[in-house]
């Protein structure tokens, strides 16, 4: 679609802002059946069928190959058992091999070869080495500050080692307790851009929210501001046309899809870019749960009221979010000289209290950074750990940590949706309710609708806001990001928002679990063993 075909449409809003609409993805059943999505599905299915057929064609030789097959399966299972994976993942694979030998073994061998994953890992490792030399390191906290905050001391050492993420002082932190507040704040900062704008979001969808943002981006390009947009390739299945990056490029906006789905099987399709990052001039950065689609600002009601949050950072910690964006942007081709973008971040004129530790989590390095940060907060909590998350699909490490914290007297409370967006995820979450409640964990369901926020807050002094859900996909498979906060004033706002949200919740009890639908309980029971590979 040419630029002149783009529609600029006025709609009523508090500022009467114009919005820019290009073209929505086509979601009708006929469009799916006769469109690119169905072609991709059919070609991927054909490749899987060929693998299964290759194994099945050997069926007539089973009397001769039974011993070889048994030995082969034994070797695979022994290798799997001795790999440093989560035990639940091992059980899932072994069960698949036992119940569906040909399919289970084929899928495991495909996942084990992991060609797409290895290619991405090599590229990312190269970028990490490049950026290590270009990253300007902030002054570290004093020895006195670190000795008084062992959690900060330990995490700063861990995150520096895992991803080169330093801890920053002198950063202004603002907590935005709704998608609507996040959108308005983002728009104000976008309109102030003078040099560059980087946007990286899991979901972008044509409509009111993205239309307002896109109109500002178009205006900024005309002013000479460099604008880059990166979104996950799954948007092309239902939300945006596959050619959408070219449509934005005609507006002067650089645009990429992360890992676009193509008709070729690859393990890297399982590793999605779930991050939400906005950087303006290296001066301001945003992260949190809010994507650029109308449901996030309640202009489109899907599951009742949508509760979401964002974090606005201004000051030195913005540099790490600039770095995270550039690393993913350049993962598929030789990249920028990062230094000129990283150097754009300047210290604030007046110092701010507390410490901010931004970090990313990659599925390529076998290091569960997001989960380790959460576990550190839970294990060090003395009075309370309050959590908001849309999903609760836990591995044994996280389940044990939550239960142990509650049993030793910590107030552990988790706010979850009352109206789910994915019924299978809701059923899986409820399989943990009894164990958690019996241990003293409070389970609160947000009665007005759906909670999409990803928030940890503890003891009035530490918090995490970012993109990391409490589920297998976020903790093991996706690219994620967040900011760990220590002793910043905004932590009080995060805890106040938790309490205000909790006041709108219904607490689940052991008695209420008896009223759960049999179909929900059965679905959770059956799906739980497959949770690590869903």
Secondary structure, 3 states (H helix, E strand, C coil): CCHHHCEEEECCCCCCCEEEECCECCCCHHHHHHCHHHHHHHHHHHHHHHHHHHHHCCHHHHHHHHHHHHHHHHHHHHHHHHCCCCHHHHHHHHHHHHHCHHHHHHHHHHHHHCHHHHHHHHHHHHHHHHHHHHCCCCCCCCHHHHHHCHHHHHHHHHHHHHHCCCCECCEEEEEECCHHHHHHHHHHHHHCCCCEEEEEECCECCCHHHHHHHHHHHHHHHCCCEEEEEEECCHHHHCECCCHHHHHHCCCCEEEEECCCCCCCCHHHHCCECCCEEEECCCEEEEECCCECHHHHCCCCCCCEEECCEEEEEECCHHHHHHHHHHHHCCCCCCCCCHHHHCCCCCCCCCCCCEEEEEEECCCCCCCHHHHHHHHHHHHCCCEEEEECCCECCCHHHHHHHHHHHHCCCEEEEEEECCCCCHHHHHHHHCCHHHHHHHCCEEEEECCEEECCCEEEECCCEEEEECCCECHHHHHHCEEEEEEEECCCHHHHHHHHHHHHHCCEEEECHHHHCCCCHHHHHHHHHHHHHHHHC
